[in-house]
Amino acid sequence: METTQESFPDNGLATEPVLAAATGVATGMPSRLSLPAKGSCWYCEKPLDSVRRFCGKGCADSFDEEAEFTR
């Protein structure tokens, strides 16, 4: 676990907006990071723990590809 000081860069701004911009949230693209963990893979419905969103990189990539296709 990091301390509060470690979560803020030298300029005093939180790191989350930078992460959001890097993942496409600022550009309007849905982000798989914004999906809540639901206990199963968002792509293939394989049962998972309560933290993970996808069972593997293949399902995560396929989810992104399908989201781009249906956009």
N, CA, C and O atoms as a Maestro MAE file, in Angstrom:
{
 s_m_m2io_version
 :::
 2.0.0
}

f_m_ct {
 s_m_title
 :::
 protein
 m_atom[284] {
  # First column is atom index #
  i_m_mmod_type
  r_m_x_coord
  r_m_y_coord
  r_m_z_coord
  i_m_residue_number
  s_m_chain_name
  s_m_pdb_residue_name
  s_m_pdb_atom_name
  i_m_atomic_number
  :::
  1 25 0.850 -1.169 0.000 1 A "MET " " N  " 7
  2 3 0.000 0.000 0.000 1 A "MET " " CA " 6
  3 2 0.898 1.235 0.000 1 A "MET " " C  " 6
  4 15 1.880 1.283 0.740 1 A "MET " " O  " 8
  5 25 0.578 2.214 -0.807 2 A "GLU " " N  " 7
  6 3 1.393 3.414 -0.882 2 A "GLU " " CA " 6
  7 2 0.843 4.491 0.035 2 A "GLU " " C  " 6
  8 15 -0.338 4.492 0.382 2 A "GLU " " O  " 8
  9 25 1.714 5.399 0.417 3 A "THR " " N  " 7
  10 3 1.275 6.506 1.253 3 A "THR " " CA " 6
  11 2 0.638 7.580 0.379 3 A "THR " " C  " 6
  12 15 0.744 7.538 -0.847 3 A "THR " " O  " 8
  13 25 -0.013 8.525 1.006 4 A "THR " " N  " 7
  14 3 -0.660 9.605 0.255 4 A "THR " " CA " 6
  15 2 0.365 10.401 -0.542 4 A "THR " " C  " 6
  16 15 0.093 10.793 -1.677 4 A "THR " " O  " 8
  17 25 1.537 10.644 0.035 5 A "GLN " " N  " 7
  18 3 2.568 11.408 -0.655 5 A "GLN " " CA " 6
  19 2 3.047 10.683 -1.912 5 A "GLN " " C  " 6
  20 15 3.377 11.336 -2.902 5 A "GLN " " O  " 8
  21 25 3.091 9.346 -1.894 6 A "GLU " " N  " 7
  22 3 3.544 8.593 -3.052 6 A "GLU " " CA " 6
  23 2 2.535 8.607 -4.182 6 A "GLU " " C  " 6
  24 15 2.915 8.373 -5.329 6 A "GLU " " O  " 8
  25 25 1.265 8.870 -3.908 7 A "SER " " N  " 7
  26 3 0.249 8.874 -4.947 7 A "SER " " CA " 6
  27 2 0.139 10.218 -5.656 7 A "SER " " C  " 6
  28 15 -0.629 10.351 -6.609 7 A "SER " " O  " 8
  29 25 0.893 11.213 -5.208 8 A "PHE " " N  " 7
  30 3 0.894 12.528 -5.830 8 A "PHE " " CA " 6
  31 2 2.287 12.828 -6.374 8 A "PHE " " C  " 6
  32 15 3.268 12.719 -5.639 8 A "PHE " " O  " 8
  33 25 2.390 13.202 -7.644 9 A "PRO " " N  " 7
  34 3 3.693 13.584 -8.180 9 A "PRO " " CA " 6
  35 2 4.141 14.929 -7.607 9 A "PRO " " C  " 6
  36 15 3.424 15.554 -6.825 9 A "PRO " " O  " 8
  37 25 5.321 15.357 -8.004 10 A "ASP " " N  " 7
  38 3 5.891 16.595 -7.474 10 A "ASP " " CA " 6
  39 2 5.035 17.821 -7.724 10 A "ASP " " C  " 6
  40 15 5.114 18.782 -6.959 10 A "ASP " " O  " 8
  41 25 4.213 17.821 -8.777 11 A "ASN " " N  " 7
  42 3 3.401 19.004 -9.061 11 A "ASN " " CA " 6
  43 2 2.142 19.076 -8.199 11 A "ASN " " C  " 6
  44 15 1.398 20.052 -8.290 11 A "ASN " " O  " 8
  45 25 1.887 18.065 -7.365 12 A "GLY " " N  " 7
  46 3 0.777 18.100 -6.442 12 A "GLY " " CA " 6
  47 2 -0.539 17.577 -6.997 12 A "GLY " " C  " 6
  48 15 -1.541 17.568 -6.281 12 A "GLY " " O  " 8
  49 25 -0.567 17.140 -8.256 13 A "LEU " " N  " 7
  50 3 -1.796 16.622 -8.841 13 A "LEU " " CA " 6
  51 2 -1.847 15.107 -8.690 13 A "LEU " " C  " 6
  52 15 -0.814 14.440 -8.747 13 A "LEU " " O  " 8
  53 25 -3.016 14.578 -8.502 14 A "ALA " " N  " 7
  54 3 -3.183 13.135 -8.396 14 A "ALA " " CA " 6
  55 2 -2.851 12.480 -9.729 14 A "ALA " " C  " 6
  56 15 -2.964 13.115 -10.778 14 A "ALA " " O  " 8
  57 25 -2.445 11.217 -9.697 15 A "THR " " N  " 7
  58 3 -2.033 10.529 -10.914 15 A "THR " " CA " 6
  59 2 -3.212 9.975 -11.699 15 A "THR " " C  " 6
  60 15 -3.021 9.601 -12.856 15 A "THR " " O  " 8
  61 25 -4.407 9.900 -11.151 16 A "GLU " " N  " 7
  62 3 -5.536 9.317 -11.842 16 A "GLU " " CA " 6
  63 2 -5.902 10.022 -13.157 16 A "GLU " " C  " 6
  64 15 -6.161 9.324 -14.137 16 A "GLU " " O  " 8
  65 25 -5.940 11.361 -13.240 17 A "PRO " " N  " 7
  66 3 -6.266 11.987 -14.523 17 A "PRO " " CA " 6
  67 2 -5.290 11.613 -15.630 17 A "PRO " " C  " 6
  68 15 -5.692 11.480 -16.786 17 A "PRO " " O  " 8
  69 25 -4.030 11.443 -15.299 18 A "VAL " " N  " 7
  70 3 -3.045 11.027 -16.296 18 A "VAL " " CA " 6
  71 2 -3.373 9.625 -16.773 18 A "VAL " " C  " 6
  72 15 -3.326 9.346 -17.971 18 A "VAL " " O  " 8
  73 25 -3.705 8.742 -15.844 19 A "LEU " " N  " 7
  74 3 -4.071 7.375 -16.201 19 A "LEU " " CA " 6
  75 2 -5.334 7.373 -17.047 19 A "LEU " " C  " 6
  76 15 -5.415 6.634 -18.029 19 A "LEU " " O  " 8
  77 25 -6.310 8.175 -16.691 20 A "ALA " " N  " 7
  78 3 -7.559 8.239 -17.452 20 A "ALA " " CA " 6
  79 2 -7.304 8.721 -18.870 20 A "ALA " " C  " 6
  80 15 -7.898 8.201 -19.815 20 A "ALA " " O  " 8
  81 25 -6.437 9.701 -19.033 21 A "ALA " " N  " 7
  82 3 -6.132 10.211 -20.368 21 A "ALA " " CA " 6
  83 2 -5.388 9.164 -21.186 21 A "ALA " " C  " 6
  84 15 -5.607 9.046 -22.392 21 A "ALA " " O  " 8
  85 25 -4.518 8.410 -20.542 22 A "ALA " " N  " 7
  86 3 -3.740 7.397 -21.256 22 A "ALA " " CA " 6
  87 2 -4.600 6.217 -21.686 22 A "ALA " " C  " 6
  88 15 -4.271 5.556 -22.671 22 A "ALA " " O  " 8
  89 25 -5.688 5.933 -20.981 23 A "THR " " N  " 7
  90 3 -6.527 4.790 -21.316 23 A "THR " " CA " 6
  91 2 -7.671 5.141 -22.243 23 A "THR " " C  " 6
  92 15 -8.457 4.263 -22.598 23 A "THR " " O  " 8
  93 25 -7.789 6.393 -22.646 24 A "GLY " " N  " 7
  94 3 -8.811 6.785 -23.602 24 A "GLY " " CA " 6
  95 2 -10.081 7.331 -22.990 24 A "GLY " " C  " 6
  96 15 -11.016 7.654 -23.723 24 A "GLY " " O  " 8
  97 25 -10.153 7.448 -21.680 25 A "VAL " " N  " 7
  98 3 -11.360 7.941 -21.044 25 A "VAL " " CA " 6
  99 2 -11.608 9.391 -21.445 25 A "VAL " " C  " 6
  100 15 -12.754 9.790 -21.650 25 A "VAL " " O  " 8
  101 25 -10.555 10.173 -21.557 26 A "ALA " " N  " 7
  102 3 -10.710 11.581 -21.907 26 A "ALA " " CA " 6
  103 2 -11.181 11.756 -23.343 26 A "ALA " " C  " 6
  104 15 -11.783 12.779 -23.670 26 A "ALA " " O  " 8
  105 25 -10.922 10.780 -24.205 27 A "THR " " N  " 7
  106 3 -11.317 10.882 -25.600 27 A "THR " " CA " 6
  107 2 -12.701 10.310 -25.852 27 A "THR " " C  " 6
  108 15 -13.165 10.315 -26.992 27 A "THR " " O  " 8
  109 25 -13.367 9.821 -24.825 28 A "GLY " " N  " 7
  110 3 -14.713 9.304 -24.984 28 A "GLY " " CA " 6
  111 2 -14.778 7.804 -25.242 28 A "GLY " " C  " 6
  112 15 -15.875 7.247 -25.298 28 A "GLY " " O  " 8
  113 25 -13.652 7.140 -25.400 29 A "MET " " N  " 7
  114 3 -13.665 5.688 -25.603 29 A "MET " " CA " 6
  115 2 -13.938 5.000 -24.272 29 A "MET " " C  " 6
  116 15 -13.361 5.379 -23.253 29 A "MET " " O  " 8
  117 25 -14.807 3.998 -24.264 30 A "PRO " " N  " 7
  118 3 -15.031 3.268 -23.016 30 A "PRO " " CA " 6
  119 2 -13.767 2.510 -22.639 30 A "PRO " " C  " 6
  120 15 -13.069 1.983 -23.505 30 A "PRO " " O  " 8
  121 25 -13.488 2.461 -21.395 31 A "SER " " N  " 7
  122 3 -12.289 1.800 -20.909 31 A "SER " " CA " 6
  123 2 -12.664 0.536 -20.161 31 A "SER " " C  " 6
  124 15 -13.624 0.518 -19.391 31 A "SER " " O  " 8
  125 25 -11.907 -0.512 -20.391 32 A "ARG " " N  " 7
  126 3 -12.189 -1.733 -19.638 32 A "ARG " " CA " 6
  127 2 -11.838 -1.549 -18.171 32 A "ARG " " C  " 6
  128 15 -12.292 -2.325 -17.330 32 A "ARG " " O  " 8
  129 25 -11.031 -0.529 -17.841 33 A "LEU " " N  " 7
  130 3 -10.758 -0.239 -16.438 33 A "LEU " " CA " 6
  131 2 -11.979 0.339 -15.736 33 A "LEU " " C  " 6
  132 15 -12.075 0.272 -14.511 33 A "LEU " " O  " 8
  133 25 -12.904 0.901 -16.489 34 A "SER " " N  " 7
  134 3 -14.101 1.463 -15.889 34 A "SER " " CA " 6
  135 2 -15.169 0.403 -15.612 34 A "SER " " C  " 6
  136 15 -16.162 0.681 -14.941 34 A "SER " " O  " 8
  137 25 -14.965 -0.801 -16.125 35 A "LEU " " N  " 7
  138 3 -15.918 -1.881 -15.880 35 A "LEU " " CA " 6
  139 2 -15.789 -2.382 -14.446 35 A "LEU " " C  " 6
  140 15 -14.673 -2.570 -13.964 35 A "LEU " " O  " 8
  141 25 -16.884 -2.598 -13.768 36 A "PRO " " N  " 7
  142 3 -16.798 -3.160 -12.410 36 A "PRO " " CA " 6
  143 2 -16.514 -4.658 -12.480 36 A "PRO " " C  " 6
  144 15 -16.953 -5.337 -13.409 36 A "PRO " " O  " 8
  145 25 -15.787 -5.162 -11.504 37 A "ALA " " N  " 7
  146 3 -15.567 -6.600 -11.408 37 A "ALA " " CA " 6
  147 2 -16.897 -7.242 -11.030 37 A "ALA " " C  " 6
  148 15 -17.562 -6.791 -10.097 37 A "ALA " " O  " 8
  149 25 -17.289 -8.297 -11.755 38 A "LYS " " N  " 7
  150 3 -18.609 -8.881 -11.510 38 A "LYS " " CA " 6
  151 2 -18.557 -10.359 -11.138 38 A "LYS " " C  " 6
  152 15 -19.602 -10.993 -10.991 38 A "LYS " " O  " 8
  153 25 -17.364 -10.915 -10.984 39 A "GLY " " N  " 7
  154 3 -17.248 -12.317 -10.613 39 A "GLY " " CA " 6
  155 2 -17.146 -13.250 -11.799 39 A "GLY " " C  " 6
  156 15 -17.036 -14.464 -11.629 39 A "GLY " " O  " 8
  157 25 -17.181 -12.691 -13.009 40 A "SER " " N  " 7
  158 3 -16.994 -13.491 -14.221 40 A "SER " " CA " 6
  159 2 -16.372 -12.605 -15.294 40 A "SER " " C  " 6
  160 15 -16.428 -11.378 -15.217 40 A "SER " " O  " 8
  161 25 -15.782 -13.247 -16.288 41 A "CYS " " N  " 7
  162 3 -15.135 -12.532 -17.383 41 A "CYS " " CA " 6
  163 2 -16.180 -11.741 -18.166 41 A "CYS " " C  " 6
  164 15 -17.255 -12.257 -18.470 41 A "CYS " " O  " 8
  165 25 -15.864 -10.494 -18.489 42 A "TRP " " N  " 7
  166 3 -16.788 -9.655 -19.245 42 A "TRP " " CA " 6
  167 2 -16.933 -10.130 -20.682 42 A "TRP " " C  " 6
  168 15 -17.877 -9.729 -21.362 42 A "TRP " " O  " 8
  169 25 -16.025 -10.973 -21.162 43 A "TYR " " N  " 7
  170 3 -16.112 -11.425 -22.552 43 A "TYR " " CA " 6
  171 2 -16.676 -12.840 -22.662 43 A "TYR " " C  " 6
  172 15 -17.608 -13.068 -23.433 43 A "TYR " " O  " 8
  173 25 -16.131 -13.795 -21.909 44 A "CYS " " N  " 7
  174 3 -16.554 -15.192 -22.087 44 A "CYS " " CA " 6
  175 2 -17.382 -15.737 -20.929 44 A "CYS " " C  " 6
  176 15 -17.832 -16.882 -20.973 44 A "CYS " " O  " 8
  177 25 -17.588 -14.921 -19.887 45 A "GLU " " N  " 7
  178 3 -18.404 -15.294 -18.721 45 A "GLU " " CA " 6
  179 2 -17.794 -16.401 -17.854 45 A "GLU " " C  " 6
  180 15 -18.495 -16.987 -17.028 45 A "GLU " " O  " 8
  181 25 -16.505 -16.696 -18.028 46 A "LYS " " N  " 7
  182 3 -15.829 -17.681 -17.172 46 A "LYS " " CA " 6
  183 2 -15.805 -17.135 -15.741 46 A "LYS " " C  " 6
  184 15 -15.500 -15.958 -15.545 46 A "LYS " " O  " 8
  185 25 -16.121 -17.968 -14.732 47 A "PRO " " N  " 7
  186 3 -16.112 -17.484 -13.343 47 A "PRO " " CA " 6
  187 2 -14.724 -16.994 -12.926 47 A "PRO " " C  " 6
  188 15 -13.711 -17.627 -13.224 47 A "PRO " " O  " 8
  189 25 -14.700 -15.848 -12.227 48 A "LEU " " N  " 7
  190 3 -13.460 -15.241 -11.742 48 A "LEU " " CA " 6
  191 2 -13.626 -14.816 -10.296 48 A "LEU " " C  " 6
  192 15 -14.709 -14.938 -9.723 48 A "LEU " " O  " 8
  193 25 -12.548 -14.315 -9.708 49 A "ASP " " N  " 7
  194 3 -12.643 -13.760 -8.365 49 A "ASP " " CA " 6
  195 2 -13.337 -12.398 -8.414 49 A "ASP " " C  " 6
  196 15 -13.770 -11.963 -9.481 49 A "ASP " " O  " 8
  197 25 -13.442 -11.742 -7.298 50 A "SER " " N  " 7
  198 3 -14.180 -10.487 -7.253 50 A "SER " " CA " 6
  199 2 -13.321 -9.267 -7.597 50 A "SER " " C  " 6
  200 15 -13.741 -8.133 -7.364 50 A "SER " " O  " 8
  201 25 -12.116 -9.489 -8.150 51 A "VAL " " N  " 7
  202 3 -11.224 -8.391 -8.489 51 A "VAL " " CA " 6
  203 2 -10.990 -8.297 -9.991 51 A "VAL " " C  " 6
  204 15 -10.978 -7.202 -10.552 51 A "VAL " " O  " 8
  205 25 -10.807 -9.428 -10.635 52 A "ARG " " N  " 7
  206 3 -10.474 -9.440 -12.059 52 A "ARG " " CA " 6
  207 2 -11.702 -9.200 -12.922 52 A "ARG " " C  " 6
  208 15 -12.821 -9.548 -12.544 52 A "ARG " " O  " 8
  209 25 -11.476 -8.593 -14.105 53 A "ARG " " N  " 7
  210 3 -12.558 -8.313 -15.046 53 A "ARG " " CA " 6
  211 2 -12.543 -9.261 -16.236 53 A "ARG " " C  " 6
  212 15 -13.583 -9.527 -16.838 53 A "ARG " " O  " 8
  213 25 -11.357 -9.773 -16.576 54 A "PHE " " N  " 7
  214 3 -11.182 -10.680 -17.709 54 A "PHE " " CA " 6
  215 2 -10.334 -11.863 -17.275 54 A "PHE " " C  " 6
  216 15 -9.486 -11.735 -16.391 54 A "PHE " " O  " 8
  217 25 -10.565 -13.030 -17.902 55 A "CYS " " N  " 7
  218 3 -9.814 -14.223 -17.520 55 A "CYS " " CA " 6
  219 2 -8.410 -14.231 -18.109 55 A "CYS " " C  " 6
  220 15 -7.543 -14.957 -17.624 55 A "CYS " " O  " 8
  221 25 -8.177 -13.439 -19.139 56 A "GLY " " N  " 7
  222 3 -6.850 -13.371 -19.725 56 A "GLY " " CA " 6
  223 2 -6.741 -12.261 -20.749 56 A "GLY " " C  " 6
  224 15 -7.712 -11.567 -21.052 56 A "GLY " " O  " 8
  225 25 -5.537 -12.109 -21.275 57 A "LYS " " N  " 7
  226 3 -5.285 -11.046 -22.243 57 A "LYS " " CA " 6
  227 2 -6.102 -11.247 -23.517 57 A "LYS " " C  " 6
  228 15 -6.545 -10.270 -24.122 57 A "LYS " " O  " 8
  229 25 -6.306 -12.487 -23.930 58 A "GLY " " N  " 7
  230 3 -7.081 -12.749 -25.140 58 A "GLY " " CA " 6
  231 2 -8.506 -12.233 -25.038 58 A "GLY " " C  " 6
  232 15 -9.014 -11.615 -25.973 58 A "GLY " " O  " 8
  233 25 -9.149 -12.481 -23.911 59 A "CYS " " N  " 7
  234 3 -10.521 -12.000 -23.720 59 A "CYS " " CA " 6
  235 2 -10.555 -10.482 -23.598 59 A "CYS " " C  " 6
  236 15 -11.472 -9.844 -24.115 59 A "CYS " " O  " 8
  237 25 -9.574 -9.897 -22.925 60 A "ALA " " N  " 7
  238 3 -9.529 -8.447 -22.796 60 A "ALA " " CA " 6
  239 2 -9.344 -7.797 -24.163 60 A "ALA " " C  " 6
  240 15 -10.008 -6.810 -24.480 60 A "ALA " " O  " 8
  241 25 -8.440 -8.349 -24.973 61 A "ASP " " N  " 7
  242 3 -8.215 -7.807 -26.316 61 A "ASP " " CA " 6
  243 2 -9.442 -7.981 -27.198 61 A "ASP " " C  " 6
  244 15 -9.792 -7.083 -27.965 61 A "ASP " " O  " 8
  245 25 -10.099 -9.142 -27.091 62 A "SER " " N  " 7
  246 3 -11.309 -9.387 -27.878 62 A "SER " " CA " 6
  247 2 -12.430 -8.445 -27.470 62 A "SER " " C  " 6
  248 15 -13.195 -7.981 -28.316 62 A "SER " " O  " 8
  249 25 -12.531 -8.160 -26.173 63 A "PHE " " N  " 7
  250 3 -13.526 -7.220 -25.684 63 A "PHE " " CA " 6
  251 2 -13.290 -5.838 -26.292 63 A "PHE " " C  " 6
  252 15 -14.225 -5.188 -26.760 63 A "PHE " " O  " 8
  253 25 -12.022 -5.395 -26.280 64 A "ASP " " N  " 7
  254 3 -11.682 -4.090 -26.863 64 A "ASP " " CA " 6
  255 2 -11.977 -4.061 -28.356 64 A "ASP " " C  " 6
  256 15 -12.501 -3.074 -28.871 64 A "ASP " " O  " 8
  257 25 -11.639 -5.146 -29.051 65 A "GLU " " N  " 7
  258 3 -11.874 -5.220 -30.488 65 A "GLU " " CA " 6
  259 2 -13.368 -5.151 -30.795 65 A "GLU " " C  " 6
  260 15 -13.787 -4.438 -31.707 65 A "GLU " " O  " 8
  261 25 -14.161 -5.886 -30.036 66 A "GLU " " N  " 7
  262 3 -15.614 -5.879 -30.256 66 A "GLU " " CA " 6
  263 2 -16.206 -4.513 -29.906 66 A "GLU " " C  " 6
  264 15 -17.109 -4.039 -30.596 66 A "GLU " " O  " 8
  265 25 -15.709 -3.878 -28.848 67 A "ALA " " N  " 7
  266 3 -16.191 -2.550 -28.481 67 A "ALA " " CA " 6
  267 2 -15.874 -1.544 -29.584 67 A "ALA " " C  " 6
  268 15 -16.685 -0.662 -29.869 67 A "ALA " " O  " 8
  269 25 -14.711 -1.666 -30.200 68 A "GLU " " N  " 7
  270 3 -14.342 -0.757 -31.288 68 A "GLU " " CA " 6
  271 2 -15.213 -1.022 -32.515 68 A "GLU " " C  " 6
  272 15 -15.613 -0.086 -33.207 68 A "GLU " " O  " 8
  273 25 -15.506 -2.283 -32.783 69 A "PHE " " N  " 7
  274 3 -16.308 -2.658 -33.935 69 A "PHE " " CA " 6
  275 2 -17.751 -2.182 -33.803 69 A "PHE " " C  " 6
  276 15 -18.362 -1.765 -34.787 69 A "PHE " " O  " 8
  277 25 -18.296 -2.244 -32.590 70 A "THR " " N  " 7
  278 3 -19.695 -1.882 -32.371 70 A "THR " " CA " 6
  279 2 -19.862 -0.402 -32.036 70 A "THR " " C  " 6
  280 15 -20.980 0.048 -31.784 70 A "THR " " O  " 8
  281 25 -18.792 0.345 -32.030 71 A "ARG " " N  " 7
  282 3 -18.836 1.760 -31.692 71 A "ARG " " CA " 6
  283 2 -19.511 2.548 -32.753 71 A "ARG " " C  " 6
  284 15 -19.637 3.767 -32.632 71 A "ARG " " O  " 8
  :::
 }
 m_bond[283] {
  # First column is bond index #
  i_m_from
  i_m_to
  i_m_order
  :::
  1 1 2 1
  2 2 3 1
  3 3 4 2
  4 3 5 1
  5 5 6 1
  6 6 7 1
  7 7 8 2
  8 7 9 1
  9 9 10 1
  10 10 11 1
  11 11 12 2
  12 11 13 1
  13 13 14 1
  14 14 15 1
  15 15 16 2
  16 15 17 1
  17 17 18 1
  18 18 19 1
  19 19 20 2
  20 19 21 1
  21 21 22 1
  22 22 23 1
  23 23 24 2
  24 23 25 1
  25 25 26 1
  26 26 27 1
  27 27 28 2
  28 27 29 1
  29 29 30 1
  30 30 31 1
  31 31 32 2
  32 31 33 1
  33 33 34 1
  34 34 35 1
  35 35 36 2
  36 35 37 1
  37 37 38 1
  38 38 39 1
  39 39 40 2
  40 39 41 1
  41 41 42 1
  42 42 43 1
  43 43 44 2
  44 43 45 1
  45 45 46 1
  46 46 47 1
  47 47 48 2
  48 47 49 1
  49 49 50 1
  50 50 51 1
  51 51 52 2
  52 51 53 1
  53 53 54 1
  54 54 55 1
  55 55 56 2
  56 55 57 1
  57 57 58 1
  58 58 59 1
  59 59 60 2
  60 59 61 1
  61 61 62 1
  62 62 63 1
  63 63 64 2
  64 63 65 1
  65 65 66 1
  66 66 67 1
  67 67 68 2
  68 67 69 1
  69 69 70 1
  70 70 71 1
  71 71 72 2
  72 71 73 1
  73 73 74 1
  74 74 75 1
  75 75 76 2
  76 75 77 1
  77 77 78 1
  78 78 79 1
  79 79 80 2
  80 79 81 1
  81 81 82 1
  82 82 83 1
  83 83 84 2
  84 83 85 1
  85 85 86 1
  86 86 87 1
  87 87 88 2
  88 87 89 1
  89 89 90 1
  90 90 91 1
  91 91 92 2
  92 91 93 1
  93 93 94 1
  94 94 95 1
  95 95 96 2
  96 95 97 1
  97 97 98 1
  98 98 99 1
  99 99 100 2
  100 99 101 1
  101 101 102 1
  102 102 103 1
  103 103 104 2
  104 103 105 1
  105 105 106 1
  106 106 107 1
  107 107 108 2
  108 107 109 1
  109 109 110 1
  110 110 111 1
  111 111 112 2
  112 111 113 1
  113 113 114 1
  114 114 115 1
  115 115 116 2
  116 115 117 1
  117 117 118 1
  118 118 119 1
  119 119 120 2
  120 119 121 1
  121 121 122 1
  122 122 123 1
  123 123 124 2
  124 123 125 1
  125 125 126 1
  126 126 127 1
  127 127 128 2
  128 127 129 1
  129 129 130 1
  130 130 131 1
  131 131 132 2
  132 131 133 1
  133 133 134 1
  134 134 135 1
  135 135 136 2
  136 135 137 1
  137 137 138 1
  138 138 139 1
  139 139 140 2
  140 139 141 1
  141 141 142 1
  142 142 143 1
  143 143 144 2
  144 143 145 1
  145 145 146 1
  146 146 147 1
  147 147 148 2
  148 147 149 1
  149 149 150 1
  150 150 151 1
  151 151 152 2
  152 151 153 1
  153 153 154 1
  154 154 155 1
  155 155 156 2
  156 155 157 1
  157 157 158 1
  158 158 159 1
  159 159 160 2
  160 159 161 1
  161 161 162 1
  162 162 163 1
  163 163 164 2
  164 163 165 1
  165 165 166 1
  166 166 167 1
  167 167 168 2
  168 167 169 1
  169 169 170 1
  170 170 171 1
  171 171 172 2
  172 171 173 1
  173 173 174 1
  174 174 175 1
  175 175 176 2
  176 175 177 1
  177 177 178 1
  178 178 179 1
  179 179 180 2
  180 179 181 1
  181 181 182 1
  182 182 183 1
  183 183 184 2
  184 183 185 1
  185 185 186 1
  186 186 187 1
  187 187 188 2
  188 187 189 1
  189 189 190 1
  190 190 191 1
  191 191 192 2
  192 191 193 1
  193 193 194 1
  194 194 195 1
  195 195 196 2
  196 195 197 1
  197 197 198 1
  198 198 199 1
  199 199 200 2
  200 199 201 1
  201 201 202 1
  202 202 203 1
  203 203 204 2
  204 203 205 1
  205 205 206 1
  206 206 207 1
  207 207 208 2
  208 207 209 1
  209 209 210 1
  210 210 211 1
  211 211 212 2
  212 211 213 1
  213 213 214 1
  214 214 215 1
  215 215 216 2
  216 215 217 1
  217 217 218 1
  218 218 219 1
  219 219 220 2
  220 219 221 1
  221 221 222 1
  222 222 223 1
  223 223 224 2
  224 223 225 1
  225 225 226 1
  226 226 227 1
  227 227 228 2
  228 227 229 1
  229 229 230 1
  230 230 231 1
  231 231 232 2
  232 231 233 1
  233 233 234 1
  234 234 235 1
  235 235 236 2
  236 235 237 1
  237 237 238 1
  238 238 239 1
  239 239 240 2
  240 239 241 1
  241 241 242 1
  242 242 243 1
  243 243 244 2
  244 243 245 1
  245 245 246 1
  246 246 247 1
  247 247 248 2
  248 247 249 1
  249 249 250 1
  250 250 251 1
  251 251 252 2
  252 251 253 1
  253 253 254 1
  254 254 255 1
  255 255 256 2
  256 255 257 1
  257 257 258 1
  258 258 259 1
  259 259 260 2
  260 259 261 1
  261 261 262 1
  262 262 263 1
  263 263 264 2
  264 263 265 1
  265 265 266 1
  266 266 267 1
  267 267 268 2
  268 267 269 1
  269 269 270 1
  270 270 271 1
  271 271 272 2
  272 271 273 1
  273 273 274 1
  274 274 275 1
  275 275 276 2
  276 275 277 1
  277 277 278 1
  278 278 279 1
  279 279 280 2
  280 279 281 1
  281 281 282 1
  282 282 283 1
  283 283 284 2
  :::
 }
}
